[in-house]
Amino acid sequence: MSGLYQGISSTLSSIYDWIFKTLWVIESERNNAKVDVYRKMIWPEISGKVLEVGPGFAESLRFLNHVTLNDGTFAVDPNTIHSYTALEPNPFLYSRLHANAESNGFCVQYDRKSYPECTEVDTLATRKNMVPFTIVRGTLDNFDKIPQAVLDGAPYDTILTSFSLCTAKDPEATINNIIRLLKPGGAHVFIEHVRQPPPGDPLVIEDNNVNAVLWGKIQDWLAPAWSIAGHGCYINRRTGETIAKAQGWESVEYKNVRPVIDLQSRIMPLSFGKAIKAKA
């Protein structure tokens, strides 16, 4: 009987993942229109051996440093980015993730230990002069369940989260695991949806006269239903504060923004910045 329940649970989980992918095809374009201006401020700082947690379609790859290679290909700069690991739990996102990686000049391969049902063809062998991009299925919620491919790649120079800590089952544990996987002096670069910062918050660089108290309460009210519709996204987490409070950083610098592009943006203010792991 337990096998039957597991089978039903797995099927429902796959349906949930597929529904999110279908919705995200539309919503990601609106999201990019709102946040790309902030990504452009910090993405060029990404370098070295990179791990991205929950990249989705990884449409922000275009903001990495690019160069024109000897063969005329416009690609991510191999002198800046040495390798890129994309840790994504939803396999329905892989096709577009793969395509975006290739369009940015990466050579793509899959970790078949974490994704044994993979039928995609690796391009690593045919694009040896380009930066390797490895797609791994999983999360950082539990250190004991982190895929071996991610552990083998550690320590990382940069670990990136882009609207993924809002969906982490245990954001504190995920942040602690980011610190463990970073090299001393390595950077956690992040941009995340957060709860409305309080009025007068000195970290807010764009206030736009938003009623932070009212919209914060609306976020709290919507959060339970939103987490179901949004594939586990909690819109009322104080992620910037959570990152800053974690032990193991040398420094944490981030800013908050209250966008007013549309009604939805009022329940999705942003925190973006960089945390540096202590060197000793």
VMD Tcl script that draws the C-alpha trace (Angstrom):
set ca {
  {0.00 0.00 0.00}
  {2.88 2.38 0.80}
  {4.14 1.88 -2.75}
  {0.76 2.95 -4.11}
  {0.79 6.10 -1.97}
  {4.33 6.89 -3.09}
  {3.33 6.46 -6.70}
  {0.33 8.77 -6.32}
  {2.45 11.33 -4.47}
  {5.11 11.24 -7.19}
  {2.50 11.68 -9.92}
  {0.87 14.62 -8.16}
  {4.27 16.20 -7.59}
  {5.08 15.90 -11.29}
  {1.74 17.46 -12.24}
  {2.45 20.32 -9.81}
  {5.89 20.86 -11.35}
  {4.43 20.83 -14.87}
  {1.73 23.36 -13.95}
  {4.36 25.68 -12.49}
  {6.48 25.41 -15.63}
  {3.49 26.27 -17.79}
  {2.65 29.33 -15.71}
  {6.29 30.41 -15.38}
  {6.68 30.60 -19.17}
  {4.31 33.59 -18.99}
  {5.14 35.00 -15.58}
  {8.92 34.92 -16.02}
  {8.72 37.53 -18.78}
  {6.81 39.92 -16.53}
  {9.18 39.21 -13.66}
  {12.24 39.91 -15.83}
  {10.79 43.25 -16.92}
  {10.59 44.28 -13.26}
  {13.90 43.00 -11.93}
  {16.45 43.01 -14.75}
  {17.51 46.57 -13.91}
  {18.66 45.33 -10.49}
  {20.24 42.16 -11.81}
  {22.41 44.28 -14.10}
  {23.87 45.97 -11.02}
  {25.31 42.80 -9.50}
  {25.48 40.03 -12.14}
  {28.79 41.27 -13.64}
  {30.38 40.49 -10.24}
  {29.68 36.77 -10.68}
  {32.90 34.92 -11.41}
  {34.96 31.76 -11.02}
  {33.36 28.44 -10.20}
  {29.64 29.21 -9.95}
  {26.68 27.40 -8.38}
  {23.17 28.73 -8.99}
  {20.44 27.45 -6.69}
  {17.01 27.22 -8.31}
  {17.82 28.92 -11.63}
  {14.47 28.17 -13.28}
  {15.02 29.06 -16.94}
  {18.25 30.94 -16.08}
  {17.28 33.85 -18.29}
  {19.65 36.09 -16.32}
  {22.68 34.32 -17.84}
  {22.73 37.10 -20.44}
  {23.94 39.54 -17.76}
  {27.16 37.61 -17.12}
  {30.35 38.91 -18.70}
  {30.50 37.84 -22.37}
  {33.19 37.99 -25.05}
  {33.56 37.14 -28.73}
  {35.63 33.96 -29.03}
  {38.18 33.20 -31.76}
  {35.57 31.38 -33.82}
  {33.25 34.40 -33.72}
  {30.91 32.95 -31.11}
  {29.50 35.45 -28.59}
  {29.72 33.54 -25.33}
  {30.19 33.83 -21.60}
  {33.77 34.88 -20.87}
  {35.80 31.74 -19.94}
  {38.33 33.96 -18.18}
  {35.58 35.18 -15.84}
  {33.31 32.14 -15.49}
  {35.23 28.86 -15.16}
  {32.30 26.49 -14.61}
  {28.59 26.79 -13.88}
  {26.43 24.33 -11.94}
  {22.66 24.81 -12.06}
  {20.90 23.09 -9.14}
  {17.23 22.93 -10.13}
  {14.60 20.56 -8.63}
  {11.97 20.89 -11.40}
  {12.91 18.85 -14.50}
  {10.12 20.44 -16.56}
  {12.26 23.59 -16.63}
  {15.32 21.84 -18.04}
  {14.56 22.18 -21.74}
  {14.44 25.97 -21.64}
  {17.27 26.08 -19.08}
  {19.40 24.02 -21.48}
  {18.51 26.29 -24.41}
  {19.35 29.47 -22.49}
  {22.69 28.04 -21.39}
  {23.61 27.12 -24.96}
  {22.51 30.51 -26.30}
  {24.99 32.08 -23.89}
  {27.84 29.93 -25.18}
  {27.96 27.26 -22.48}
  {28.47 23.57 -23.20}
  {25.71 21.71 -21.37}
  {25.86 18.41 -19.54}
  {23.50 16.64 -17.11}
  {24.26 14.97 -13.82}
  {22.65 11.59 -14.40}
  {23.08 10.45 -10.80}
  {20.58 13.07 -9.62}
  {18.54 12.86 -12.84}
  {18.78 9.24 -14.05}
  {15.74 9.55 -16.35}
  {17.55 12.17 -18.43}
  {17.24 11.64 -22.20}
  {18.92 14.90 -23.27}
  {22.19 14.85 -25.17}
  {25.21 16.48 -23.56}
  {27.01 19.06 -25.67}
  {30.21 19.01 -23.61}
  {32.09 16.79 -26.06}
  {31.27 18.96 -29.07}
  {31.99 22.35 -27.47}
  {35.20 21.71 -25.57}
  {36.43 25.29 -25.88}
  {33.44 26.66 -23.96}
  {32.55 26.86 -20.28}
  {30.86 23.71 -18.88}
  {27.30 24.11 -17.60}
  {26.06 21.18 -15.48}
  {22.36 20.71 -14.72}
  {21.79 18.91 -11.42}
  {18.45 17.96 -9.90}
  {18.03 18.87 -6.24}
  {18.06 21.57 -3.56}
  {20.21 22.79 -0.67}
  {17.50 22.32 1.99}
  {19.25 19.38 3.65}
  {23.04 19.00 3.53}
  {22.81 15.21 3.72}
  {20.65 15.18 0.57}
  {22.69 17.58 -1.54}
  {23.59 15.81 -4.81}
  {27.14 14.50 -4.93}
  {27.85 16.49 -8.10}
  {27.31 19.72 -6.15}
  {29.50 18.56 -3.26}
  {32.23 17.46 -5.67}
  {32.28 20.93 -7.23}
  {32.81 22.71 -3.90}
  {34.16 25.06 -2.81}
  {32.56 27.64 -5.09}
  {33.74 31.17 -5.82}
  {30.16 32.40 -6.27}
  {26.79 30.96 -5.25}
  {23.78 32.67 -6.78}
  {20.14 32.71 -5.73}
  {17.55 34.49 -7.83}
  {14.01 34.24 -6.43}
  {14.73 30.79 -5.04}
  {15.05 31.34 -1.26}
  {11.36 32.29 -1.19}
  {10.59 28.69 -2.17}
  {13.22 26.93 -0.05}
  {11.58 24.56 2.43}
  {14.14 25.63 5.05}
  {15.70 28.98 4.06}
  {17.96 29.16 7.11}
  {19.38 25.71 6.38}
  {19.80 26.59 2.70}
  {21.74 29.75 3.58}
  {23.94 27.84 6.02}
  {24.65 25.27 3.30}
  {25.54 28.08 0.89}
  {28.11 29.26 3.42}
  {29.49 25.72 3.78}
  {29.85 25.32 0.02}
  {31.53 28.68 -0.59}
  {35.28 29.06 -0.49}
  {36.66 31.50 2.14}
  {36.16 34.94 0.63}
  {33.55 33.58 -1.79}
  {30.38 35.51 -2.59}
  {26.67 34.76 -2.27}
  {25.02 37.01 -4.86}
  {21.26 37.25 -4.44}
  {18.04 38.92 -5.52}
  {14.90 37.79 -3.71}
  {11.25 38.64 -3.13}
  {10.74 39.77 0.48}
  {8.15 41.09 2.88}
  {7.68 44.86 2.71}
  {10.51 46.46 4.72}
  {9.27 48.72 7.54}
  {8.65 52.42 6.90}
  {11.85 54.43 7.14}
  {14.12 51.44 6.47}
  {17.50 52.99 5.52}
  {18.20 50.06 3.16}
  {15.30 51.03 0.89}
  {16.67 52.82 -2.19}
  {13.33 53.10 -4.01}
  {10.38 53.83 -1.78}
  {7.79 55.08 -4.31}
  {5.51 56.15 -1.43}
  {4.28 52.59 -0.92}
  {2.23 52.04 2.23}
  {4.60 49.44 3.67}
  {2.46 48.63 6.72}
  {-0.68 47.96 4.67}
  {1.03 45.96 1.94}
  {3.06 43.97 4.46}
  {-0.18 42.88 6.14}
  {-1.64 41.98 2.74}
  {1.45 39.84 2.06}
  {0.97 38.03 5.38}
  {-2.70 37.41 4.53}
  {-1.96 36.14 1.03}
  {1.11 34.05 1.90}
  {-0.59 30.67 2.63}
  {-2.60 30.64 -0.60}
  {0.23 32.18 -2.61}
  {2.63 29.44 -1.50}
  {0.30 26.85 -3.04}
  {-0.31 28.72 -6.28}
  {3.33 29.84 -6.49}
  {4.98 26.43 -6.12}
  {6.09 27.05 -2.54}
  {6.87 30.77 -2.88}
  {6.37 32.63 0.42}
  {6.06 36.32 -0.36}
  {6.40 37.48 3.26}
  {9.87 36.20 4.12}
  {12.49 38.67 5.36}
  {15.21 37.04 3.30}
  {17.71 39.91 3.31}
  {17.61 39.96 7.10}
  {17.87 36.18 7.28}
  {20.99 36.19 5.11}
  {22.55 38.99 7.15}
  {21.93 37.17 10.45}
  {23.59 33.91 9.35}
  {26.90 33.07 10.97}
  {29.99 32.87 8.78}
  {29.92 36.07 6.76}
  {32.69 38.63 6.65}
  {30.29 41.21 5.23}
  {26.74 41.49 3.91}
  {25.63 44.38 1.71}
  {22.14 44.59 0.25}
  {19.43 47.06 -0.71}
  {15.64 46.93 -0.69}
  {13.29 48.19 -3.39}
  {9.55 48.83 -3.39}
  {8.58 48.60 -7.08}
  {5.26 50.06 -8.24}
  {5.21 48.83 -11.83}
  {1.89 47.06 -11.24}
  {-0.32 45.85 -8.42}
  {1.57 42.57 -8.07}
  {4.86 44.39 -7.51}
  {3.47 45.89 -4.31}
  {3.36 42.42 -2.77}
  {6.78 41.54 -4.16}
  {9.37 44.08 -3.01}
  {12.97 43.05 -3.54}
  {16.21 42.58 -1.66}
  {19.39 42.30 -3.71}
  {23.06 42.31 -2.85}
  {26.11 40.28 -1.93}
  {27.39 38.44 1.14}
  {31.09 37.54 1.48}
  {32.15 34.46 3.43}
  {34.71 35.03 6.16}
  {38.26 34.10 5.18}
  {39.07 32.40 8.46}
}
mol new
graphics top color blue
foreach p $ca { graphics top sphere $p radius 0.5 }
foreach p [lrange $ca 0 end-1] q [lrange $ca 1 end] { graphics top cylinder $p $q radius 0.2 }
display resetview
